[in-house]
Amino acid sequence: MRAPIRYLQKLFYLIRYIIFDILFSMKEHSVTFRCMYILYSSAWIGKWYTKRQLQRAAEKTPNGHSYKKTFHIGEIAITAVAINEDNYSYIVVCESSGDCVLVDVGDTKPVVDSLIEASYTPSAILSTHKHWFVKNGEVIEAGRLRFTAILVPGHTRGHIIYRLHIESGPDCLFTGDFLFVAGIGKMFEGTARRMLRSLLLLDDLPRSTLIFPGHEYSLDNIEFALTLEPSNAALLAMKRLVHDRRAHRLPSFKIAKVSIFPFEG
């Protein structure tokens, strides 16, 4: 009896994966997508799917989809930790004081392993998709680390990005699924008009601001942007750089946003 039960379980898992594959290939504003998204985001099945997805990604790439990389900006060190199939979590540290903050901990194990390895103890965890305790414009201080929360509805209704203020270098923006290198996130809970209003808020940021996004989508986004602006020299140069970095499994970001952003007015 055990063999048939195992086959039925595998069949059940396969059917559920097919359902979610269909979900993420649908247009965001279709009725079917809306119904399935509600099921995914509010029911136990979404938690189950995410857990299974993390397990499969760990089996496929035990060391992560990208090598761990630390970027140094002034006295700030930002470590990008690869999780899931193409996500990033971030460990933000003030090297002079040891203050530590985490951003978007989508999978605890690789992040905790990195913290133990570096002997850091975080004092705060920031979440971009939805945050139940942070308000728009709120300043979050953890020792010498100072962030400003910016509400940017679009991908989700409560999506927040975090601007890290750095005295001795360019500010950094942790954008989650709102903004990527040369692209934007899908509008799961928002409209195009709302997303555009949120994008216009970026005009208030210095052009030297560095992006730390939630996914490794750079190459696909740049190739799409080149279909709109095939002679854009900045895009062509960035494509070569990103291709080289991804060939070595290195994160492809830490770049200024405006010159390679195809939706910039």
C-alpha positions as CSV (number, residue, x, y, z in Angstrom):
1,M,0.0,0.0,0.0
2,R,2.9,2.4,0.7
3,A,4.0,2.6,-3.0
4,P,0.6,3.7,-4.3
5,I,0.4,6.3,-1.5
6,R,3.8,7.7,-2.4
7,Y,2.8,7.9,-6.1
8,L,-0.4,9.7,-5.2
9,Q,1.5,12.1,-3.0
10,K,3.9,12.9,-5.8
11,L,1.0,13.3,-8.2
12,F,-0.6,15.7,-5.7
13,Y,2.6,17.7,-5.4
14,L,2.9,17.8,-9.2
15,I,-0.6,19.1,-9.7
16,R,0.0,21.9,-7.1
17,Y,3.2,22.9,-8.8
18,I,1.4,23.1,-12.1
19,I,-1.2,25.3,-10.6
20,F,1.3,27.7,-9.2
21,D,3.3,27.7,-12.5
22,I,0.1,28.8,-14.2
23,L,-0.5,31.4,-11.6
24,F,2.8,33.1,-12.1
25,S,2.5,33.1,-15.9
26,M,-0.9,34.7,-15.9
27,K,-1.6,38.4,-16.5
28,E,-1.8,40.2,-13.1
29,H,-5.2,41.8,-13.7
30,S,-7.1,38.7,-14.8
31,V,-9.9,37.5,-12.5
32,T,-8.3,34.0,-12.4
33,F,-5.0,35.4,-11.3
34,R,-6.6,37.5,-8.6
35,C,-8.5,34.5,-7.2
36,M,-5.4,32.3,-7.2
37,Y,-3.2,35.1,-5.8
38,I,-5.6,35.5,-2.8
39,L,-5.4,31.7,-2.3
40,Y,-1.6,31.8,-2.5
41,S,-1.0,34.8,-0.2
42,S,-3.6,34.1,2.5
43,A,-3.9,30.3,2.8
44,W,-1.6,27.6,4.1
45,I,-1.0,26.4,0.5
46,G,1.2,29.5,-0.2
47,K,3.3,28.7,2.9
48,W,3.6,25.1,1.8
49,Y,4.6,26.1,-1.7
50,T,7.3,28.6,-0.5
51,K,8.8,26.0,1.8
52,R,8.9,23.4,-0.9
53,Q,10.4,25.9,-3.3
54,L,13.2,26.8,-0.8
55,Q,13.9,23.1,-0.3
56,R,14.1,22.4,-4.1
57,A,16.4,25.4,-4.6
58,A,18.7,24.2,-1.8
59,E,18.9,20.8,-3.4
60,K,19.6,22.3,-6.9
61,T,22.2,24.8,-5.8
62,P,23.4,24.0,-2.3
63,N,25.8,27.0,-2.3
64,G,23.2,29.4,-3.7
65,H,22.5,30.7,-7.1
66,S,25.3,33.3,-6.7
67,Y,28.4,33.4,-4.6
68,K,28.1,35.5,-1.4
69,K,29.4,39.0,-2.1
70,T,30.1,41.9,0.2
71,F,30.1,45.5,-1.1
72,H,31.9,48.2,0.8
73,I,30.6,51.7,0.7
74,G,32.3,54.0,3.1
75,E,32.2,52.3,6.5
76,I,29.2,50.2,5.5
77,A,29.5,46.6,4.4
78,I,26.5,45.1,2.6
79,T,26.5,41.3,2.1
80,A,24.2,39.9,-0.5
81,V,23.2,36.3,0.5
82,A,21.7,34.2,-2.3
83,I,18.4,32.4,-1.4
84,N,15.8,30.5,-3.2
85,E,16.2,30.3,-7.0
86,D,17.0,34.0,-7.6
87,N,16.3,36.0,-4.4
88,Y,18.7,38.0,-2.2
89,S,18.7,38.7,1.5
90,Y,21.0,41.4,2.8
91,I,23.2,41.8,5.9
92,V,24.0,45.4,6.5
93,V,26.9,46.2,8.9
94,C,28.6,49.3,10.1
95,E,32.2,48.1,10.2
96,S,33.3,50.7,12.7
97,S,30.6,49.9,15.3
98,G,29.5,46.4,14.5
99,D,25.8,47.5,14.2
100,C,23.9,45.0,12.0
101,V,20.5,45.0,10.3
102,L,19.0,42.3,8.0
103,V,16.8,43.1,5.0
104,D,14.3,40.5,3.5
105,V,15.2,37.3,5.3
106,G,13.4,35.0,2.9
107,D,15.2,31.9,4.1
108,T,16.8,31.8,7.6
109,K,19.4,29.1,7.2
110,P,21.9,30.8,4.7
111,V,21.5,34.1,6.5
112,V,22.0,32.7,10.0
113,D,25.0,30.7,8.7
114,S,26.5,34.0,7.3
115,L,25.9,35.8,10.6
116,I,27.6,33.0,12.6
117,E,30.5,33.0,10.2
118,A,31.1,36.7,10.6
119,S,30.1,36.9,14.3
120,Y,27.4,39.5,13.8
121,T,24.3,39.9,15.9
122,P,21.5,41.8,14.1
123,S,19.4,44.3,16.0
124,A,16.6,44.7,13.4
125,I,15.0,42.9,10.5
126,L,13.4,45.0,7.7
127,S,10.8,43.6,5.3
128,T,10.0,45.2,2.0
129,H,6.9,43.4,0.7
130,K,4.8,44.2,3.8
131,H,5.8,45.6,7.1
132,W,3.4,45.7,10.0
133,F,5.4,48.2,12.2
134,V,7.0,50.7,9.8
135,K,5.3,53.8,8.4
136,N,6.0,55.9,5.4
137,G,8.8,58.4,6.1
138,E,9.8,56.7,9.3
139,V,13.5,56.9,10.2
140,I,14.9,53.6,11.5
141,E,18.1,53.8,13.5
142,A,20.1,50.8,14.7
143,G,23.3,52.2,16.2
144,R,25.1,54.0,13.4
145,L,22.9,52.6,10.7
146,R,20.1,54.9,9.6
147,F,17.3,54.0,7.2
148,T,14.3,55.9,5.9
149,A,11.2,53.9,5.0
150,I,9.5,54.9,1.7
151,L,6.0,53.5,0.9
152,V,5.8,52.5,-2.8
153,P,2.5,50.7,-3.5
154,G,2.5,48.7,-6.7
155,H,3.9,45.2,-6.4
156,T,2.0,44.9,-3.1
157,R,-0.2,47.5,-1.5
158,G,2.1,47.9,1.5
159,H,5.5,47.6,-0.3
160,I,8.2,49.6,1.4
161,I,11.7,50.3,0.2
162,Y,14.5,51.4,2.5
163,R,17.0,54.2,1.9
164,L,20.3,53.6,3.8
165,H,22.0,57.0,4.5
166,I,25.8,56.8,4.1
167,E,27.8,59.9,5.0
168,S,31.0,58.8,3.3
169,G,29.5,57.4,0.1
170,P,26.3,57.2,-2.1
171,D,23.1,56.2,-0.4
172,C,21.8,52.7,-0.9
173,L,18.2,51.6,-1.7
174,F,16.9,48.2,-0.7
175,T,14.0,47.8,-3.2
176,G,12.6,44.3,-2.7
177,D,10.3,43.5,-5.6
178,F,9.5,47.1,-6.4
179,L,12.6,48.0,-8.5
180,F,15.3,45.9,-10.1
181,V,18.3,46.6,-12.3
182,A,16.7,47.9,-15.5
183,G,13.2,46.8,-14.5
184,I,10.2,46.9,-12.1
185,G,8.2,44.2,-10.2
186,K,4.9,42.7,-11.3
187,M,1.8,44.5,-10.0
188,F,0.3,41.7,-7.9
189,E,-1.8,44.0,-5.7
190,G,-1.5,47.4,-7.4
191,T,-2.3,49.1,-10.6
192,A,-0.1,50.6,-13.3
193,R,-1.2,54.1,-12.2
194,R,-0.2,53.4,-8.6
195,M,3.1,51.9,-9.6
196,L,3.9,54.9,-11.8
197,R,3.2,57.3,-8.9
198,S,5.5,55.2,-6.7
199,L,8.2,55.2,-9.4
200,L,8.0,59.0,-9.6
201,L,9.1,59.2,-6.0
202,L,12.6,58.0,-7.1
203,D,13.1,61.4,-8.8
204,D,13.8,62.8,-5.3
205,L,16.8,60.5,-4.8
206,P,20.3,61.4,-5.9
207,R,21.3,59.8,-9.2
208,S,24.2,58.1,-7.5
209,T,21.9,56.0,-5.4
210,L,22.8,52.3,-5.5
211,I,20.2,49.6,-5.9
212,F,20.1,46.4,-3.9
213,P,17.1,44.5,-5.4
214,G,15.3,41.4,-4.1
215,H,15.9,39.3,-7.2
216,E,18.7,38.5,-9.7
217,Y,16.7,39.6,-12.8
218,S,19.4,41.9,-14.3
219,L,20.3,40.1,-17.5
220,D,16.6,39.4,-18.6
221,N,15.6,43.0,-17.8
222,I,18.5,44.5,-19.7
223,E,17.8,42.4,-22.7
224,F,14.2,43.6,-22.6
225,A,15.3,47.2,-22.2
226,L,17.5,46.8,-25.3
227,T,14.5,45.9,-27.4
228,L,13.2,49.4,-26.5
229,E,16.5,51.2,-26.8
230,P,18.9,49.0,-28.9
231,S,21.5,51.8,-29.2
232,N,21.6,52.8,-25.6
233,A,25.3,52.7,-24.8
234,A,24.9,52.4,-21.1
235,L,22.6,49.4,-21.5
236,L,25.0,47.7,-23.9
237,A,27.9,48.2,-21.6
238,M,25.9,47.0,-18.6
239,K,24.8,43.9,-20.5
240,R,28.5,43.0,-21.0
241,L,29.3,43.6,-17.4
242,V,26.3,41.7,-16.1
243,H,27.0,38.7,-18.4
244,D,30.6,38.6,-17.2
245,R,29.5,38.7,-13.5
246,R,26.8,36.1,-13.9
247,A,29.3,33.8,-15.7
248,H,31.3,33.9,-12.5
249,R,28.1,33.6,-10.4
250,L,28.5,37.0,-8.9
251,P,25.6,39.4,-8.0
252,S,25.1,41.8,-10.9
253,F,24.0,45.0,-9.1
254,K,25.5,47.8,-7.1
255,I,25.0,50.2,-10.0
256,A,23.4,53.6,-10.4
257,K,19.8,53.3,-11.4
258,V,18.8,56.1,-13.9
259,S,21.0,55.5,-17.0
260,I,19.8,51.9,-17.4
261,F,16.2,52.1,-16.3
262,P,13.9,51.7,-19.4
263,F,10.9,53.2,-17.7
264,E,12.6,56.5,-16.8
265,G,10.8,59.5,-18.3
